[in-house]
Amino acid sequence: MISHDSPGGTMKQAPAILRSMVAEERTDMHQRAIVDDGIAVQFSANTMSALEYLRSRNVGRTVIERVLLEPGQRRSRQ
């Protein structure tokens, strides 16, 4: 959990909005890693194996379709 020192020397929690943003960023990074692994499975094995891998990790249908069936529609890696 994010915190900072207050002038009185006690720790205060970061605002809820900031905690939420950090949690979303972690989820997005985790999801990105799963999708990248699924693309690697498709490359090294086949599309069905990649599909099952992504499904087993609760990746949404529209994301699976986009990354496996429409490589030109994948998001950039910035």
Secondary structure, DSSP 8 states (H G I E B T S, - for coil): --EEE-TTS-EEE--HHHHHHHHHHHHHHHHHHHHHHHHHHHHHT-HHHHHHHHHHTT--HHHHHHHHH-GGGS----
